Amino acid sequence: MRSAIITAALLAALGGVVAIPASAAPIGPGTGVSAPADIVSTVQMDRIERRMMRRDMERRMMRHRMERHMMRREMRHRMMRREMMHRM
C-alpha cells in the first residue's frame, strides 16, 4: 500500500494520470506540484556577479576572523589582569 502511494505521488508529480484504488480519489496531472516552464532555467552568473559574491564572502570571513581575534584578545587581557590582581 505504501509503495503504491509513493508511486502514485511520483507519477502525479511527473504529470502522469494515475488512479488509486476505490478508497481514494483519482489523481490527475493538474494536482501535481510543478513550476511553469518559463520559471525553470539554468542560472549562470556573469563575471561581475561572481566577483561581488566573492567579495561579500571575503568580507564575511574577515569580519568573522576579526571577531574571533578580538574575543581571544579580550580573554587574554582578562587572564593577564587576573594574574596581576592575584600577585598584589
All heavy atoms as an XYZ file, in Angstrom:
699
protein
N       0.834     -1.192      0.000
C       0.000      0.000      0.000
C       0.873      1.247      0.000
O       0.627      2.186     -0.737
C      -0.935     -0.050      1.223
C      -1.859      1.132      1.331
S      -2.989      1.127     -0.070
C      -3.757      2.693      0.134
N       1.916      1.233      0.831
C       2.782      2.399      0.952
C       3.516      2.669     -0.357
O       3.632      3.807     -0.789
C       3.774      2.161      2.088
C       4.635      3.334      2.410
C       5.474      3.041      3.624
N       6.389      4.135      3.868
C       7.297      4.159      4.807
N       7.406      3.136      5.625
N       8.090      5.182      4.966
N       4.019      1.604     -0.984
C       4.725      1.779     -2.249
C       3.778      2.268     -3.344
O       4.177      3.023     -4.225
C       5.411      0.486     -2.663
O       4.447     -0.525     -2.876
N       2.521      1.861     -3.290
C       1.539      2.310     -4.285
C       1.302      3.810     -4.148
O       1.192      4.530     -5.152
C       0.236      1.556     -4.119
N       1.247      4.295     -2.929
C       1.028      5.734     -2.688
C       2.240      6.532     -3.166
O       2.096      7.556     -3.825
C       0.745      6.007     -1.193
C      -0.607      5.400     -0.808
C       0.772      7.500     -0.901
C      -0.910      5.437      0.665
N       3.431      6.017     -2.868
C       4.657      6.700     -3.292
C       4.735      6.736     -4.811
O       5.036      7.762     -5.408
C       5.904      6.018     -2.684
C       5.908      6.219     -1.163
C       7.178      6.565     -3.296
C       6.957      5.427     -0.428
N       4.427      5.607     -5.452
C       4.452      5.540     -6.910
C       3.439      6.510     -7.509
O       3.740      7.218     -8.464
C       4.135      4.107     -7.395
O       5.032      3.201     -6.755
C       4.262      3.984     -8.886
N       2.248      6.570     -6.922
C       1.210      7.471     -7.417
C       1.647      8.930     -7.275
O       1.445      9.745     -8.173
C      -0.092      7.241     -6.657
N       2.273      9.250     -6.154
C       2.734     10.625     -5.934
C       3.816     10.996     -6.939
O       3.822     12.099     -7.487
C       3.251     10.776     -4.510
N       4.728     10.066     -7.203
C       5.795     10.331     -8.183
C       5.217     10.543     -9.576
O       5.597     11.479    -10.280
C       6.802      9.179     -8.207
C       7.784      9.114     -7.041
C       8.589      7.822     -7.101
C       8.719     10.304     -7.082
N       4.310      9.672     -9.972
C       3.710      9.817    -11.297
C       2.891     11.100    -11.411
O       2.884     11.750    -12.446
C       2.850      8.592    -11.619
C       3.641      7.312    -11.929
C       2.704      6.136    -12.056
C       4.482      7.481    -13.171
N       2.208     11.469    -10.337
C       1.416     12.699    -10.354
C       2.330     13.913    -10.471
O       2.041     14.863    -11.192
C       0.569     12.803     -9.094
N       3.449     13.868     -9.775
C       4.394     14.981     -9.838
C       4.992     15.096    -11.234
O       5.297     16.187    -11.705
C       5.493     14.795     -8.802
N       5.171     13.968    -11.920
C       5.735     13.986    -13.266
C       4.677     14.280    -14.328
O       4.998     14.444    -15.492
C       6.414     12.644    -13.559
C       7.638     12.338    -12.698
C       8.126     10.928    -12.969
C       8.741     13.345    -12.975
N       3.426     14.325    -13.932
C       2.374     14.688    -14.880
C       1.600     13.516    -15.440
O       0.779     13.692    -16.326
N       1.807     12.327    -14.942
C       1.066     11.158    -15.413
C      -0.318     11.108    -14.781
O      -0.550     11.682    -13.728
N      -1.241     10.433    -15.413
C      -2.584     10.277    -14.859
C      -2.638      8.931    -14.153
O      -2.402      7.890    -14.746
C      -3.649     10.325    -15.969
C      -5.030     10.128    -15.387
C      -3.557     11.641    -16.714
N      -2.935      8.973    -12.837
C      -2.939      7.757    -12.036
C      -4.226      7.702    -11.231
O      -4.676      8.695    -10.696
C      -1.732      7.751    -11.054
C      -1.779      6.516    -10.175
C      -0.440      7.814    -11.822
N      -4.819      6.532    -11.127
C      -5.986      6.343    -10.277
C      -5.641      5.295     -9.234
O      -5.232      4.194     -9.559
C      -7.174      5.884    -11.104
N      -5.804      5.663     -7.953
C      -5.547      4.738     -6.849
C      -6.839      3.977     -6.601
O      -7.915      4.481     -6.921
C      -5.088      5.536     -5.598
C      -3.811      6.294     -5.927
C      -4.849      4.626     -4.416
C      -3.278      7.130     -4.805
N      -6.786      2.801     -6.015
C      -7.997      2.014     -5.746
C      -9.167      2.844     -5.203
O      -8.985      3.942     -4.727
C      -7.522      1.012     -4.695
C      -6.070      0.868     -4.935
C      -5.601      2.146     -5.533
N     -10.355      2.284     -5.259
C     -11.607      2.974     -4.983
C     -11.627      3.793     -3.700
O     -12.428      4.704     -3.565
C     -12.743      1.954     -4.955
N     -10.756      3.506     -2.726
C     -10.797      4.226     -1.457
C     -10.316      5.664     -1.599
O     -10.628      6.501     -0.769
C      -9.940      3.498     -0.414
O      -8.597      3.469     -0.851
N      -9.555      5.958     -2.650
C      -9.036      7.313     -2.809
C      -9.503      7.901     -4.131
O      -9.848      7.190     -5.062
C      -7.515      7.279     -2.763
N      -9.469      9.236     -4.211
C      -9.886      9.907     -5.439
C      -8.769      9.815     -6.476
O      -7.592      9.741     -6.134
C     -10.187     11.371     -5.134
N      -9.125      9.815     -7.754
C      -8.092      9.763     -8.788
C      -7.221     11.023     -8.782
O      -7.701     12.108     -8.471
C      -8.873      9.640    -10.088
C     -10.258     10.000     -9.771
C     -10.460      9.811     -8.305
N      -5.962     10.833     -9.112
C      -5.029     11.950     -9.130
C      -4.726     12.281    -10.587
O      -4.297     11.421    -11.337
C      -3.713     11.582     -8.404
C      -4.003     11.260     -6.944
C      -2.705     12.711     -8.512
C      -2.801     10.712     -6.202
N      -4.947     13.514    -10.967
C      -4.701     13.924    -12.344
C      -3.443     14.762    -12.442
O      -2.823     15.097    -11.433
N      -3.057     15.137    -13.655
C      -1.827     15.911    -13.835
C      -1.913     17.313    -13.229
O      -0.910     17.907    -12.890
C      -1.664     15.976    -15.345
C      -2.995     15.682    -15.912
C      -3.694     14.812    -14.917
N      -3.123     17.844    -13.057
C      -3.281     19.199    -12.513
C      -2.988     19.284    -11.021
O      -2.735     20.359    -10.487
N      -3.025     18.166    -10.312
C      -2.836     18.204     -8.859
C      -1.376     18.082     -8.452
O      -1.042     18.289     -7.300
C      -3.634     17.072     -8.178
O      -3.183     15.845     -8.712
C      -5.110     17.250     -8.381
N      -0.509     17.708     -9.380
C       0.916     17.559     -9.062
C       1.566     18.917     -8.847
O       1.087     19.946     -9.309
N       2.681     18.934     -8.132
C       3.403     20.176     -7.896
C       4.376     20.375     -9.051
O       5.291     19.583     -9.246
C       4.190     20.116     -6.566
C       4.971     21.397     -6.350
C       3.236     19.859     -5.414
N       4.149     21.419     -9.819
C       5.060     21.690    -10.932
C       5.173     23.197    -11.135
O       4.233     23.942    -10.856
C       4.566     21.019    -12.206
O       3.297     21.533    -12.542
N       6.315     23.633    -11.620
C       6.539     25.054    -11.864
C       6.336     25.341    -13.347
O       6.582     24.478    -14.177
C       7.967     25.416    -11.451
N       5.891     26.543    -13.664
C       5.743     26.896    -15.079
C       7.081     26.784    -15.823
O       8.136     26.986    -15.239
C       5.280     28.350    -15.032
C       4.693     28.526    -13.683
C       5.424     27.589    -12.789
N       7.021     26.470    -17.106
C       8.240     26.213    -17.886
C       9.141     27.438    -17.982
O      10.353     27.318    -18.033
C       7.853     25.723    -19.278
N       8.547     28.657    -17.997
C       9.384     29.850    -18.164
C      10.156     30.205    -16.890
O      11.122     30.961    -16.946
C       8.537     31.050    -18.610
C       7.421     31.364    -17.631
O       7.033     30.458    -16.863
O       6.933     32.497    -17.631
N       9.750     29.674    -15.728
C      10.462     29.954    -14.472
C      11.685     29.059    -14.344
O      12.733     29.496    -13.890
C       9.533     29.758    -13.250
C       8.449     30.839    -13.254
C      10.316     29.787    -11.953
C       7.437     30.696    -12.167
N      11.584     27.814    -14.768
C      12.675     26.864    -14.618
C      13.729     27.133    -15.683
O      13.450     27.056    -16.866
C      12.175     25.407    -14.754
C      13.322     24.434    -14.619
C      11.110     25.136    -13.711
N      14.923     27.485    -15.237
C      16.022     27.708    -16.179
C      17.337     27.536    -15.442
O      17.394     27.591    -14.215
C      15.940     29.107    -16.785
O      16.121     30.063    -15.763
N      18.401     27.342    -16.187
C      19.712     27.226    -15.556
C      20.200     28.624    -15.215
O      19.959     29.572    -15.960
C      20.720     26.539    -16.493
O      20.781     27.295    -17.698
C      20.310     25.114    -16.779
N      20.878     28.723    -14.100
C      21.347     30.027    -13.643
C      22.857     30.074    -13.790
O      23.565     29.252    -13.215
C      20.960     30.270    -12.164
C      21.508     31.596    -11.685
C      19.460     30.208    -12.016
N      23.329     31.024    -14.567
C      24.766     31.231    -14.701
C      25.066     32.680    -14.347
O      24.418     33.589    -14.856
C      25.229     30.940    -16.126
C      25.276     29.472    -16.429
C      26.025     29.219    -17.718
O      26.124     30.073    -18.576
N      26.550     28.018    -17.850
N      26.039     32.856    -13.471
C      26.400     34.209    -13.066
C      27.428     34.775    -14.032
O      28.281     34.047    -14.530
C      27.010     34.182    -11.666
C      26.045     33.830    -10.579
S      26.803     33.957     -8.966
C      27.915     32.573     -9.002
N      27.357     36.045    -14.261
C      28.400     36.655    -15.067
C      29.578     37.030    -14.164
O      29.538     36.841    -12.956
C      27.881     37.874    -15.842
C      27.282     38.938    -14.933
O      27.171     38.661    -13.727
O      26.934     40.025    -15.426
N      30.625     37.555    -14.765
C      31.865     37.808    -14.039
C      31.663     38.798    -12.885
O      32.197     38.616    -11.789
C      32.907     38.339    -15.012
C      34.320     38.162    -14.528
C      35.321     38.569    -15.599
N      35.356     40.009    -15.711
C      35.320     40.692    -16.860
N      35.230     40.053    -18.004
N      35.362     41.995    -16.879
N      30.863     39.828    -13.122
C      30.645     40.861    -12.093
C      29.915     40.272    -10.889
O      30.284     40.537     -9.741
C      29.859     42.046    -12.688
C      30.684     42.704    -13.783
C      29.486     43.043    -11.614
C      29.935     43.722    -14.594
N      28.880     39.466    -11.144
C      28.139     38.842    -10.032
C      29.043     37.921     -9.215
O      28.996     37.918     -7.985
C      26.964     38.024    -10.566
C      25.791     38.859    -11.005
C      24.685     38.000    -11.571
O      24.976     37.085    -12.361
O      23.527     38.241    -11.201
N      29.872     37.125     -9.923
C      30.799     36.234     -9.214
C      31.744     37.027     -8.335
O      32.006     36.661     -7.196
C      31.596     35.410    -10.226
C      31.104     34.001    -10.369
C      32.109     33.099    -11.040
N      32.702     33.640    -12.237
C      32.187     33.526    -13.460
N      31.058     32.891    -13.641
N      32.799     34.040    -14.498
N      32.275     38.119     -8.888
C      33.210     38.937     -8.122
C      32.536     39.544     -6.902
O      33.108     39.571     -5.808
C      33.786     40.044     -9.013
C      35.018     40.703     -8.383
C      35.591     41.748     -9.275
N      34.724     42.919     -9.225
C      34.723     43.906    -10.130
N      35.507     43.840    -11.169
N      33.925     44.934    -10.005
N      31.295     40.018     -7.076
C      30.561     40.601     -5.945
C      30.317     39.548     -4.863
O      30.480     39.833     -3.672
C      29.232     41.186     -6.415
C      29.395     42.505     -7.134
S      27.888     43.063     -7.935
C      26.755     43.152     -6.567
N      29.939     38.345     -5.269
C      29.702     37.286     -4.286
C      30.982     36.923     -3.557
O      30.979     36.725     -2.342
C      29.117     36.046     -4.956
C      27.652     36.189     -5.295
S      26.925     34.675     -5.888
C      26.983     33.673     -4.408
N      32.080     36.846     -4.306
C      33.371     36.527     -3.686
C      33.765     37.611     -2.693
O      34.224     37.316     -1.587
C      34.444     36.372     -4.760
C      35.823     36.182     -4.170
C      36.854     35.951     -5.251
N      37.042     34.534     -5.389
C      37.493     33.935     -6.460
N      37.797     34.628     -7.528
N      37.671     32.631     -6.471
N      33.575     38.869     -3.062
C      33.916     39.974     -2.153
C      33.060     39.933     -0.888
O      33.565     40.158      0.212
C      33.744     41.313     -2.865
C      34.878     41.602     -3.830
C      34.648     42.858     -4.605
N      34.593     44.018     -3.741
C      34.172     45.217     -4.136
N      33.762     45.394     -5.365
N      34.147     46.223     -3.293
N      31.767     39.647     -1.066
C      30.888     39.523      0.109
C      31.365     38.414      1.029
O      31.405     38.577      2.255
C      29.451     39.241     -0.320
C      28.732     40.482     -0.808
O      29.227     41.606     -0.560
O      27.671     40.330     -1.442
N      31.717     37.275      0.425
C      32.175     36.145      1.229
C      33.479     36.496      1.949
O      33.649     36.176      3.128
C      32.392     34.916      0.344
C      32.613     33.647      1.139
S      32.679     32.192      0.091
C      34.180     32.499     -0.804
N      34.388     37.163      1.240
C      35.649     37.557      1.877
C      35.412     38.513      3.029
O      36.042     38.406      4.089
C      36.581     38.193      0.844
C      37.198     37.174     -0.086
C      38.000     37.835     -1.197
O      38.055     39.084     -1.243
O      38.569     37.093     -2.011
N      34.498     39.462      2.820
C      34.172     40.404      3.906
C      33.607     39.686      5.121
O      33.952     39.984      6.260
C      33.159     41.439      3.423
C      33.762     42.555      2.638
C      32.787     43.721      2.526
N      33.232     44.631      1.496
C      32.576     44.870      0.371
N      31.417     44.268      0.135
N      33.041     45.699     -0.514
N      32.697     38.727      4.848
C      32.105     37.950      5.946
C      33.174     37.190      6.715
O      33.195     37.176      7.947
C      31.077     36.981      5.374
C      29.702     37.194      5.931
C      28.682     36.142      5.567
N      28.950     35.308      4.422
C      28.401     35.471      3.220
N      27.573     36.451      2.984
N      28.681     34.634      2.235
N      34.069     36.537      5.960
C      35.125     35.769      6.611
C      36.067     36.684      7.400
O      36.488     36.347      8.502
C      35.936     34.981      5.569
C      35.166     33.838      4.942
S      34.575     32.628      6.137
C      36.120     31.941      6.685
N      36.391     37.839      6.822
C      37.271     38.780      7.506
C      36.629     39.265      8.801
O      37.290     39.343      9.838
C      37.567     39.969      6.597
C      38.544     40.953      7.186
S      40.184     40.235      7.378
C      40.923     40.770      5.875
N      35.340     39.556      8.733
C      34.630     40.015      9.931
C      34.613     38.923     11.003
O      34.842     39.171     12.177
C      33.205     40.403      9.554
C      32.426     40.971     10.701
C      31.081     41.464     10.243
N      30.360     42.003     11.379
C      29.152     42.502     11.294
N      28.541     42.572     10.150
N      28.555     42.952     12.365
N      34.352     37.692     10.557
C      34.325     36.552     11.478
C      35.692     36.383     12.141
O      35.789     36.215     13.357
C      33.943     35.287     10.693
C      33.927     34.045     11.513
N      32.963     33.798     12.465
C      34.760     32.970     11.524
C      33.212     32.628     13.033
N      34.288     32.104     12.479
N      36.750     36.447     11.317
C      38.109     36.312     11.853
C      38.424     37.418     12.846
O      39.015     37.183     13.897
C      39.118     36.354     10.702
C      39.876     35.065     10.566
C      40.857     35.131      9.431
N      40.131     34.934      8.181
C      40.469     35.448      7.009
N      41.517     36.196      6.890
N      39.762     35.199      5.941
N      38.013     38.634     12.498
C      38.281     39.786     13.370
C      37.543     39.638     14.703
O      38.099     39.937     15.760
C      37.848     41.073     12.659
C      38.429     42.306     13.235
S      40.220     42.273     13.050
C      40.653     43.659     14.039
N      36.285     39.179     14.642
C      35.528     38.976     15.880
C      36.217     37.945     16.768
O      36.336     38.136     17.983
C      34.104     38.523     15.564
C      33.216     39.642     15.077
C      31.844     39.152     14.662
O      31.598     37.923     14.728
O      31.032     39.989     14.264
N      36.665     36.838     16.157
C      37.366     35.813     16.946
C      38.653     36.368     17.532
O      38.981     36.107     18.686
C      37.686     34.600     16.063
C      36.441     33.782     15.753
C      36.810     32.462     15.180
N      37.651     31.720     16.109
C      38.246     30.575     15.832
N      38.113     30.045     14.643
N      38.987     29.957     16.723
N      39.381     37.137     16.711
C      40.643     37.731     17.180
C      40.401     38.639     18.384
O      41.107     38.550     19.391
C      41.290     38.522     16.040
C      42.509     39.269     16.435
N      43.713     38.646     16.679
C      42.715     40.591     16.656
C      44.606     39.559     17.024
N      44.020     40.745     17.011
N      39.383     39.491     18.278
C      39.081     40.419     19.375
C      38.628     39.668     20.625
O      38.984     40.041     21.739
C      38.004     41.419     18.946
C      38.437     42.358     17.840
S      39.867     43.358     18.261
C      39.108     44.579     19.296
N      37.854     38.608     20.435
C      37.380     37.827     21.575
C      38.568     37.174     22.292
O      38.675     37.231     23.516
C      36.392     36.756     21.115
C      35.662     36.062     22.245
S      34.278     35.070     21.668
C      35.093     33.919     20.585
N      39.468     36.576     21.513
C      40.646     35.943     22.113
C      41.517     36.982     22.811
O      42.057     36.741     23.886
C      41.450     35.210     21.042
C      40.738     33.969     20.519
C      41.531     33.336     19.403
N      42.800     32.810     19.872
C      43.004     31.563     20.263
N      42.005     30.721     20.243
N      44.188     31.167     20.664
N      41.651     38.150     22.178
C      42.452     39.231     22.746
C      41.872     39.677     24.094
O      42.593     39.865     25.074
C      42.464     40.397     21.756
C      43.345     41.533     22.138
C      43.428     42.496     20.951
N      44.010     43.732     21.376
C      43.350     44.863     21.524
N      42.063     44.910     21.245
N      43.949     45.949     21.927
N      40.548     39.791     24.103
C      39.874     40.199     25.334
C      40.064     39.149     26.429
O      40.322     39.489     27.596
C      38.383     40.401     25.056
C      37.601     40.987     26.209
C      36.143     41.167     25.870
O      35.814     41.343     24.682
O      35.326     41.105     26.807
N      39.946     37.881     26.070
C      40.133     36.812     27.062
C      41.557     36.828     27.617
O      41.766     36.696     28.822
C      39.831     35.446     26.436
C      38.347     35.203     26.237
S      37.991     33.739     25.253
C      38.721     32.473     26.266
N      42.531     36.994     26.701
C      43.931     37.055     27.132
C      44.152     38.233     28.081
O      44.830     38.115     29.103
C      44.831     37.194     25.901
C      46.135     36.466     26.059
C      46.983     36.527     24.807
N      46.349     35.891     23.666
C      46.241     36.427     22.453
N      46.735     37.596     22.206
N      45.653     35.770     21.490
N      43.539     39.356     27.731
C      43.665     40.561     28.554
C      43.091     40.316     29.948
O      43.695     40.691     30.957
C      42.938     41.714     27.855
C      43.040     43.015     28.563
N      44.214     43.753     28.592
C      42.138     43.719     29.270
C      44.009     44.852     29.303
N      42.751     44.856     29.710
N      41.915     39.670     30.002
C      41.297     39.369     31.297
C      42.191     38.458     32.132
O      42.343     38.663     33.343
C      39.952     38.674     31.097
C      38.820     39.595     30.810
C      37.527     38.816     30.861
N      36.458     39.535     30.203
C      35.387     38.948     29.696
N      35.256     37.645     29.768
N      34.451     39.659     29.130
N      42.751     37.417     31.489
C      43.611     36.486     32.221
C      44.838     37.202     32.781
O      45.211     36.990     33.937
C      44.045     35.330     31.307
C      42.935     34.322     31.057
S      43.411     33.058     29.881
C      44.785     32.303     30.722
N      45.443     38.046     31.967
C      46.621     38.785     32.434
C      46.252     39.693     33.598
O      46.970     39.796     34.587
C      47.219     39.607     31.293
C      47.935     38.752     30.277
S      48.465     39.666     28.838
C      49.622     40.810     29.562
N      45.111     40.338     33.493
C      44.652     41.238     34.558
C      44.399     40.448     35.845
O      44.755     40.883     36.935
C      43.394     41.959     34.099
C      42.935     43.037     35.043
C      41.812     43.833     34.415
N      41.164     44.688     35.373
C      41.603     45.889     35.717
N      42.692     46.373     35.168
N      40.949     46.608     36.609
N      43.776     39.259     35.691
C      43.501     38.407     36.841
C      44.804     37.996     37.532
O      44.905     38.034     38.760
C      42.734     37.167     36.388
C      42.012     36.466     37.532
C      41.228     35.266     37.052
N      40.292     35.616     35.970
C      39.931     34.787     35.005
N      40.380     33.560     34.972
N      39.080     35.164     34.074
N      45.793     37.615     36.718
C      47.102     37.245     37.293
C      47.711     38.400     38.047
O      48.263     38.251     39.124
C      48.047     36.792     36.178
C      47.852     35.374     35.748
C      48.875     34.962     34.708
O      49.936     35.613     34.639
O      48.579     34.034     33.943
N      47.633     39.585     37.452
C      48.189     40.758     38.083
C      47.508     41.035     39.426
O      48.183     41.347     40.417
C      48.027     41.979     37.172
C      49.332     42.694     36.920
S      49.219     43.936     35.646
C      47.894     44.950     36.189
N      46.212     40.894     39.455
C      45.471     41.157     40.686
C      45.806     40.131     41.760
O      45.843     40.438     42.953
C      43.959     41.155     40.409
C      43.507     42.277     39.489
S      43.993     43.892     40.063
C      42.550     44.371     40.963
N      46.063     38.886     41.333
C      46.419     37.849     42.299
C      47.794     38.100     42.904
O      48.050     37.747     44.059
C      46.388     36.453     41.638
C      45.017     35.895     41.541
N      44.229     35.620     42.626
C      44.255     35.563     40.454
C      43.080     35.145     42.247
N      43.059     35.109     40.909
N      48.693     38.649     42.147
C      50.041     38.898     42.638
C      50.071     40.002     43.693
O      50.982     40.057     44.505
C      50.948     39.316     41.479
C      51.327     38.153     40.596
C      52.272     38.591     39.533
N      52.494     37.501     38.579
C      52.976     37.657     37.394
N      53.295     38.865     36.959
N      53.148     36.640     36.599
N      49.093     40.886     43.650
C      49.087     42.007     44.608
C      48.782     41.568     46.011
O      48.213     40.624     46.334
C      48.075     43.067     44.169
C      48.478     43.735     42.870
S      47.212     44.866     42.359
C      48.142     46.369     42.323
